[in-house]
């Protein structure tokens, strides 16, 4: 069955993409020097409490960007989605401390940060929330060449 307002849906997706990938919406994730080598997750969490609070309950599609040491040119690596009520926990799993049951990107984040790189995130809130799946899937398809962290487990 064809959706009758496909053009409107495509415009909505384009607007979501612009907001999610806009440099002005990217937020730096703080990794204090004294916490990185031994990965002191409590110290990292405390340094990012404001960011975690802002993300909490407001995000349901998010992006992770990385830059190499001494470089301010950030590259998109991952796009994900979550229910907004679980957003804080999801971000925490990706960037600070992973629960064994999740498919979070923490090992890649840790390797990158421990090598001197930096991380930024951005997020948007999709309403109705169920559309987050559509937005995530379409953006992953569109940017699949860049999204190497979304590639795990794919052949």
C-alpha positions as CSV (number, residue, x, y, z in Angstrom):
1,X,0.0,0.0,0.0
2,X,1.4,3.4,-0.9
3,X,1.5,6.2,1.6
4,X,-0.4,9.1,0.0
5,X,1.7,11.9,1.5
6,X,5.1,10.6,0.5
7,X,6.4,14.1,-0.4
8,X,5.5,15.4,3.1
9,X,7.2,12.5,4.7
10,X,10.4,13.0,2.7
11,X,10.3,16.7,3.7
12,X,10.0,15.7,7.3
13,X,12.9,13.3,7.0
14,X,15.0,16.1,5.4
15,X,14.2,18.5,8.2
16,X,15.1,15.8,10.8
17,X,18.4,15.1,9.0
18,X,19.3,18.8,8.8
19,X,18.7,19.3,12.6
20,X,20.5,16.1,13.6
21,X,23.6,16.8,11.5
22,X,23.8,20.5,12.1
23,X,27.1,21.6,13.7
24,X,25.3,24.0,15.9
25,X,23.4,21.1,17.5
26,X,26.5,19.0,18.3
27,X,27.5,18.8,21.9
28,X,31.0,17.8,23.1
29,X,31.2,14.8,25.5
30,X,33.7,15.6,28.3
31,X,36.3,13.0,29.1
32,X,38.6,14.3,31.9
33,X,42.2,13.4,31.3
34,X,42.5,11.7,34.7
35,X,39.5,9.4,34.0
36,X,40.4,8.2,30.5
37,X,43.3,5.7,30.9
38,X,41.6,3.6,33.6
39,X,38.1,4.6,32.3
40,X,36.7,5.9,35.5
41,X,33.0,5.9,34.5
42,X,31.8,7.8,37.7
43,X,34.2,10.7,36.9
44,X,33.1,10.7,33.3
45,X,29.4,10.6,34.3
46,X,29.9,13.5,36.7
47,X,31.7,15.6,34.1
48,X,28.7,15.0,31.7
49,X,25.8,15.3,34.1
50,X,24.4,18.5,32.4
51,X,24.6,16.8,29.0
52,X,22.9,13.6,30.3
53,X,20.2,15.7,31.9
54,X,19.5,17.6,28.7
55,X,19.4,14.4,26.7
56,X,17.1,12.7,29.3
57,X,13.5,12.5,28.2
58,X,14.0,14.7,25.1
59,X,15.9,12.6,22.6
60,X,14.8,9.7,20.5
61,X,17.1,9.9,17.5
62,X,20.7,10.7,18.1
63,X,24.1,10.8,16.3
64,X,27.6,10.2,17.5
65,X,30.5,12.1,15.8
66,X,34.2,11.6,16.3
67,X,37.4,13.7,15.6
68,X,40.9,12.5,15.8
69,X,43.5,14.0,18.2
70,X,44.2,17.7,17.6
71,X,41.5,17.8,14.9
72,X,38.2,19.7,15.0
73,X,36.8,18.0,11.9
74,X,34.1,15.7,13.3
75,X,32.9,12.7,11.3
76,X,29.5,11.1,11.6
77,X,29.9,7.5,12.9
78,X,26.6,6.3,14.3
79,X,22.9,7.0,14.2
80,X,20.6,5.4,16.8
81,X,17.1,5.7,18.2
82,X,15.5,5.0,21.6
83,X,12.3,5.7,23.4
84,X,12.6,9.2,24.9
85,X,12.0,7.8,28.4
86,X,15.1,5.6,28.0
87,X,17.3,8.2,26.3
88,X,19.6,9.0,29.3
89,X,20.4,5.3,29.9
90,X,21.0,4.7,26.2
91,X,23.5,7.7,26.0
92,X,25.2,6.5,29.2
93,X,25.6,3.0,27.7
94,X,27.2,4.4,24.5
95,X,29.5,6.9,26.0
96,X,30.3,6.1,29.6
97,X,29.5,2.6,30.9
98,X,27.8,-0.2,29.0
99,X,25.4,-2.7,30.4
100,X,26.3,-6.2,29.2
101,X,22.9,-6.6,27.5
102,X,23.1,-3.6,25.2
103,X,24.6,-3.2,21.7
104,X,26.2,0.1,22.8
105,X,29.2,1.5,21.0
106,X,31.2,2.0,24.2
107,X,34.2,-0.1,23.2
108,X,34.7,2.0,20.0
109,X,34.2,5.2,22.1
110,X,36.7,4.1,24.6
111,X,39.3,3.2,22.0
112,X,38.9,6.5,20.2
113,X,39.0,8.6,23.4
114,X,42.0,6.7,24.8
115,X,43.8,7.4,21.6
116,X,43.3,11.1,22.1
117,X,40.2,11.6,20.0
118,X,37.1,13.5,20.9
119,X,33.3,12.7,20.7
120,X,30.3,14.9,20.0
121,X,26.6,14.0,20.0
122,X,23.5,15.5,18.7
123,X,19.9,14.5,19.0
124,X,16.3,15.4,18.0
125,X,12.9,14.6,19.3
126,X,10.5,12.9,16.9
127,X,6.7,13.2,17.4
128,X,4.9,10.9,17.2
129,X,7.6,8.9,18.8
130,X,7.0,5.8,16.7
131,X,8.3,7.7,13.7
132,X,11.8,7.4,15.2
133,X,12.3,4.0,13.6
134,X,11.5,5.4,10.2
135,X,13.9,8.4,10.6
136,X,16.7,6.2,12.0
137,X,16.4,3.6,9.2
138,X,16.2,6.1,6.4
139,X,19.2,8.1,7.7
140,X,21.3,5.0,8.2
141,X,20.5,4.0,4.6
142,X,21.4,7.4,3.3
143,X,24.7,7.7,5.2
144,X,25.7,4.1,5.4
145,X,29.2,4.7,3.9
146,X,30.1,7.0,6.9
147,X,28.3,5.0,9.6
148,X,31.0,2.4,10.3
149,X,29.8,2.0,13.9
150,X,26.3,1.0,12.6
151,X,27.9,-1.7,10.5
152,X,28.7,-4.2,13.3
153,X,27.2,-7.6,12.7
154,X,26.2,-6.7,9.1
155,X,27.7,-8.6,6.2
